[in-house]
């Protein structure tokens, strides 16, 4: 996987606010989905969402960011 950075002019932010908001919404949805799935899977051991959140790594975050970006239409 290749990461490509693109620097935009300062006045472009207002034009792409919808894209940024959509990305954040998708990412938050993926994080919450992962936490809910993790707590459901480990419900018998008494795992809590806070403990599951602490298990997330930077690599997990990058994968979820990639998935969130791919969901934007």
MMTF fields as JSON, N, C-alpha, C and O atoms, coordinates in Angstrom:
{
  "mmtfVersion": "1.0.0",
  "mmtfProducer": "UNKNOWN",
  "numBonds": 291,
  "numAtoms": 292,
  "numGroups": 73,
  "numChains": 1,
  "numModels": 1,
  "chainsPerModel": [1],
  "groupsPerChain": [73],
  "chainIdList": ["A"],
  "bondAtomList": [4, 2, 8, 6, 12, 10, 16, 14, 20, 18, 24, 22, 28, 26, 32, 30, 36, 34, 40, 38, 44, 42, 48, 46, 52, 50, 56, 54, 60, 58, 64, 62, 68, 66, 72, 70, 76, 74, 80, 78, 84, 82, 88, 86, 92, 90, 96, 94, 100, 98, 104, 102, 108, 106, 112, 110, 116, 114, 120, 118, 124, 122, 128, 126, 132, 130, 136, 134, 140, 138, 144, 142, 148, 146, 152, 150, 156, 154, 160, 158, 164, 162, 168, 166, 172, 170, 176, 174, 180, 178, 184, 182, 188, 186, 192, 190, 196, 194, 200, 198, 204, 202, 208, 206, 212, 210, 216, 214, 220, 218, 224, 222, 228, 226, 232, 230, 236, 234, 240, 238, 244, 242, 248, 246, 252, 250, 256, 254, 260, 258, 264, 262, 268, 266, 272, 270, 276, 274, 280, 278, 284, 282, 288, 286],
  "bondOrderList": [1, 1, 1, 1, 1, 1, 1, 1, 1, 1, 1, 1, 1, 1, 1, 1, 1, 1, 1, 1, 1, 1, 1, 1, 1, 1, 1, 1, 1, 1, 1, 1, 1, 1, 1, 1, 1, 1, 1, 1, 1, 1, 1, 1, 1, 1, 1, 1, 1, 1, 1, 1, 1, 1, 1, 1, 1, 1, 1, 1, 1, 1, 1, 1, 1, 1, 1, 1, 1, 1, 1, 1],
  "groupList": [{"groupName": "UNK", "atomNameList": ["N", "CA", "C", "O"], "elementList": ["N", "C", "C", "O"], "formalChargeList": [0, 0, 0, 0], "bondAtomList": [1, 0, 2, 1, 3, 2], "bondOrderList": [1, 1, 2], "singleLetterCode": "X", "chemCompType": "L-PEPTIDE LINKING"}],
  "groupTypeList": [0, 0, 0, 0, 0, 0, 0, 0, 0, 0, 0, 0, 0, 0, 0, 0, 0, 0, 0, 0, 0, 0, 0, 0, 0, 0, 0, 0, 0, 0, 0, 0, 0, 0, 0, 0, 0, 0, 0, 0, 0, 0, 0, 0, 0, 0, 0, 0, 0, 0, 0, 0, 0, 0, 0, 0, 0, 0, 0, 0, 0, 0, 0, 0, 0, 0, 0, 0, 0, 0, 0, 0, 0],
  "groupIdList": [1, 2, 3, 4, 5, 6, 7, 8, 9, 10, 11, 12, 13, 14, 15, 16, 17, 18, 19, 20, 21, 22, 23, 24, 25, 26, 27, 28, 29, 30, 31, 32, 33, 34, 35, 36, 37, 38, 39, 40, 41, 42, 43, 44, 45, 46, 47, 48, 49, 50, 51, 52, 53, 54, 55, 56, 57, 58, 59, 60, 61, 62, 63, 64, 65, 66, 67, 68, 69, 70, 71, 72, 73],
  "secStructList": [7, 7, 7, 7, 7, 7, 7, 7, 7, 4, 4, 4, 4, 4, 4, 4, 2, 2, 2, 2, 2, 2, 2, 2, 2, 2, 2, 2, 2, 2, 2, 2, 2, 2, 2, 2, 2, 2, 2, 2, 2, 6, 4, 4, 4, 6, 7, 7, 2, 2, 2, 2, 2, 2, 2, 7, 7, 2, 2, 2, 2, 2, 2, 2, 2, 2, 2, 2, 2, 2, 2, 7, 7],
  "xCoordList": [0.843, 0.0, 0.893, 1.872, 0.557, 1.33, 0.52, -0.678, 1.19, 0.546, 0.984, 2.176, 0.024, 0.323, -0.207, -1.402, 0.652, 0.249, 0.019, 0.778, -1.029, -1.321, -1.575, -2.477, -0.802, -0.968, -1.9, -1.664, -2.95, -3.947, -3.753, -3.233, -4.161, -4.11, -4.996, -5.979, -4.677, -5.443, -6.937, -7.741, -7.321, -8.734, -9.542, -10.748, -8.933, -9.627, -10.386, -11.276, -10.06, -10.678, -12.187, -12.913, -12.663, -14.107, -14.811, -15.975, -14.13, -14.734, -14.822, -15.689, -13.94, -13.938, -14.402, -14.153, -15.075, -15.563, -16.491, -16.464, -17.305, -18.218, -17.465, -17.857, -16.385, -15.578, -14.924, -14.901, -14.395, -13.755, -14.764, -14.468, -15.945, -16.987, -17.417, -17.624, -17.551, -17.937, -16.861, -17.183, -15.593, -14.493, -14.522, -14.386, -14.701, -14.745, -15.913, -15.78, -17.051, -18.233, -17.979, -18.31, -17.391, -17.092, -16.083, -16.237, -15.054, -14.012, -14.585, -14.334, -15.349, -15.964, -16.882, -16.927, -17.605, -18.482, -17.68, -18.081, -16.56, -15.716, -15.129, -15.066, -14.699, -14.142, -15.21, -14.963, -16.391, -17.47, -17.886, -18.158, -17.937, -18.293, -17.279, -17.649, -16.025, -14.978, -15.077, -14.919, -15.341, -15.473, -16.673, -16.583, -17.788, -18.992, -18.751, -19.106, -18.166, -17.889, -16.916, -17.066, -15.925, -14.953, -15.558, -15.239, -16.43, -17.051, -18.075, -18.255, -18.751, -19.687, -18.95, -19.418, -17.801, -17.035, -16.456, -16.306, -16.133, -15.515, -16.446, -15.983, -17.737, -18.699, -18.575, -18.791, -18.233, -18.146, -16.972, -17.023, -15.911, -14.758, -14.896, -13.999, -15.991, -16.229, -15.426, -15.195, -14.999, -14.23, -15.111, -16.291, -14.543, -15.275, -14.777, -13.7, -15.578, -15.226, -13.931, -13.16, -13.681, -12.453, -11.238, -10.237, -11.327, -10.22, -10.005, -8.87, -11.102, -10.993, -10.362, -9.571, -10.71, -10.153, -8.645, -7.907, -8.19, -6.758, -5.982, -4.771, -6.679, -6.025, -5.812, -5.042, -6.492, -6.338, -4.937, -4.437, -4.318, -2.969, -3.013, -4.052, -1.867, -1.77, -2.035, -2.644, -1.581, -1.818, -3.311, -3.827, -4.009, -5.463, -6.128, -7.02, -5.679, -6.229, -6.001, -6.905, -4.808, -4.516, -5.391, -5.866, -5.607, -6.474, -7.908, -8.577, -8.372, -9.724, -9.829, -10.863, -8.773, -8.776, -8.844, -9.559, -8.104, -8.126, -9.528, -10.04, -10.137, -11.492, -12.487, -13.374, -12.339, -13.235, -13.101, -14.101, -11.884, -11.651, -12.273, -12.839, -12.164, -12.734, -14.257, -14.87, -14.877, -16.34, -16.897, -18.1, -16.056, -16.53, -16.84, -16.014, -18.061, -18.453, -18.28, -18.56],
  "yCoordList": [-1.165, 0.0, 1.235, 1.3, 2.199, 3.423, 4.587, 4.708, 5.434, 6.634, 7.815, 8.011, 8.6, 9.749, 11.003, 11.098, 11.947, 13.209, 14.251, 14.35, 15.02, 16.113, 17.362, 17.384, 18.381, 19.632, 20.537, 20.826, 20.974, 21.81, 23.259, 23.532, 24.182, 25.596, 25.845, 25.129, 26.827, 27.081, 27.31, 26.943, 27.896, 28.201, 26.998, 27.13, 25.864, 24.68, 23.942, 23.148, 24.181, 23.437, 23.608, 22.64, 24.799, 25.02, 24.255, 23.885, 24.018, 23.296, 21.8, 21.126, 21.276, 19.832, 19.45, 18.331, 20.37, 20.072, 18.873, 18.089, 18.719, 17.581, 16.268, 15.286, 16.248, 15.037, 14.712, 13.555, 15.728, 15.527, 15.019, 14.097, 15.611, 15.189, 13.753, 12.978, 13.401, 12.046, 11.045, 9.966, 11.389, 10.513, 10.273, 9.139, 11.349, 11.221, 10.339, 9.517, 10.517, 9.72, 8.238, 7.381, 7.947, 6.56, 5.94, 4.792, 6.704, 6.199, 5.919, 4.861, 6.859, 6.658, 5.44, 4.685, 5.256, 4.105, 2.805, 1.85, 2.77, 1.575, 1.298, 0.147, 2.352, 2.176, 1.625, 0.664, 2.227, 1.759, 0.338, -0.468, 0.028, -1.318, -2.323, -3.405, -1.973, -2.876, -3.08, -4.195, -1.986, -2.092, -2.945, -3.779, -2.738, -3.527, -4.989, -5.861, -5.278, -6.666, -7.313, -8.485, -6.554, -7.092, -7.374, -8.387, -6.492, -6.727, -7.849, -8.589, -7.987, -9.099, -10.429, -11.405, -10.471, -11.709, -12.116, -13.305, -11.14, -11.441, -11.133, -10.822, -11.219, -10.891, -11.846, -11.446, -13.09, -14.056, -13.76, -14.098, -13.13, -12.825, -11.478, -11.079, -10.769, -9.498, -8.344, -7.354, -8.45, -7.367, -6.15, -6.275, -4.978, -3.732, -3.004, -3.298, -2.047, -1.292, -0.516, -0.355, -0.033, 0.719, -0.174, 0.245, -1.391, -2.333, -2.671, -2.804, -2.806, -3.097, -1.918, -2.111, -0.701, 0.484, 0.556, 0.994, 0.137, 0.164, -0.858, -0.727, -1.869, -2.891, -2.437, -3.054, -1.362, -0.876, -0.313, 0.425, -0.658, -0.18, 0.867, 1.102, 1.482, 2.462, 1.777, 2.367, 0.544, -0.193, -0.454, -0.331, -0.813, -0.987, 0.303, 0.283, 1.417, 2.715, 3.009, 3.484, 2.73, 2.977, 2.118, 2.592, 0.869, 0.003, 0.532, 0.52, 0.997, 1.542, 2.854, 3.128, 3.667, 4.905, 4.595, 5.261, 3.59, 3.187, 2.715, 3.084, 1.913, 1.435, 2.593, 2.635, 3.533, 4.701, 5.515, 5.964, 5.703, 6.477, 5.769, 6.415, 4.433, 3.673, 3.699, 3.468, 3.971, 4.042, 5.368, 5.477, 6.373, 7.68, 7.608, 7.171, 8.048, 7.994, 9.344, 9.494],
  "zCoordList": [0.0, 0.0, 0.0, 0.743, -0.823, -0.94, -0.386, -0.643, 0.372, 0.899, 0.062, -0.174, -0.387, -1.229, -0.555, -0.277, -0.294, 0.315, -0.762, -1.726, -0.586, -1.51, -0.685, 0.152, -0.913, -0.198, -0.991, -2.164, -0.334, -0.985, -0.573, 0.509, -1.417, -1.039, 0.182, 0.376, 0.997, 2.228, 2.008, 2.865, 0.904, 0.675, 0.172, -0.041, -0.02, -0.517, 0.578, 0.273, 1.831, 2.92, 2.933, 3.158, 2.701, 2.729, 1.608, 1.755, 0.509, -0.613, -0.358, -0.916, 0.474, 0.694, 2.097, 2.547, 2.794, 4.144, 4.166, 5.114, 3.146, 3.078, 3.006, 3.635, 2.242, 2.121, 3.457, 3.876, 4.122, 5.418, 6.439, 7.198, 6.461, 7.399, 7.132, 8.066, 5.865, 5.49, 5.907, 6.404, 5.711, 6.112, 7.622, 8.08, 8.39, 9.853, 10.285, 11.191, 9.63, 9.958, 9.684, 10.504, 8.533, 8.174, 9.138, 9.554, 9.491, 10.391, 11.776, 12.353, 12.303, 13.624, 13.62, 14.591, 12.536, 12.412, 12.463, 13.129, 11.767, 11.768, 13.15, 13.582, 13.841, 15.187, 16.122, 16.85, 16.106, 16.979, 16.632, 17.522, 15.342, 14.911, 15.438, 15.895, 15.374, 15.863, 17.376, 17.873, 18.1, 19.552, 19.937, 20.837, 19.259, 19.556, 19.225, 20.018, 18.089, 17.713, 18.697, 19.04, 19.148, 20.095, 21.448, 22.07, 21.919, 23.223, 23.144, 24.111, 22.0, 21.838, 21.833, 22.421, 21.171, 21.071, 22.419, 22.699, 23.251, 24.528, 25.703, 26.8, 25.473, 26.526, 27.709, 28.853, 27.446, 28.539, 29.468, 30.651, 28.946, 29.797, 30.488, 31.232, 30.263, 30.937, 30.368, 31.062, 29.127, 28.512, 28.322, 27.993, 28.527, 28.359, 27.12, 26.6, 26.655, 25.452, 25.647, 24.701, 26.86, 27.125, 26.934, 26.354, 27.416, 27.253, 25.777, 25.32, 25.043, 23.606, 22.872, 21.95, 23.279, 22.631, 22.859, 21.977, 24.016, 24.312, 23.482, 23.304, 22.979, 22.161, 20.717, 19.981, 20.308, 18.937, 18.748, 19.597, 17.651, 17.353, 16.244, 15.627, 16.009, 14.92, 13.579, 12.686, 13.442, 12.201, 12.016, 10.905, 13.096, 13.014, 12.541, 11.693, 13.102, 12.729, 11.251, 10.564, 10.767, 9.35, 8.444, 7.412, 8.816, 8.014, 8.005, 6.972, 9.169, 9.225, 8.451, 7.842, 8.468, 7.691, 6.201, 5.452, 5.78, 4.369, 3.98, 2.923, 4.822, 4.562, 4.537, 3.684, 5.475, 5.515, 4.234, 3.674, 3.777, 2.545, 1.34, 0.457, 1.309, 0.196, 0.196, -0.847, 1.324, 1.414, 0.93, 0.688, 0.783, 0.339, -1.148, -1.949, -1.51, -2.921, -3.574, -4.764]
}
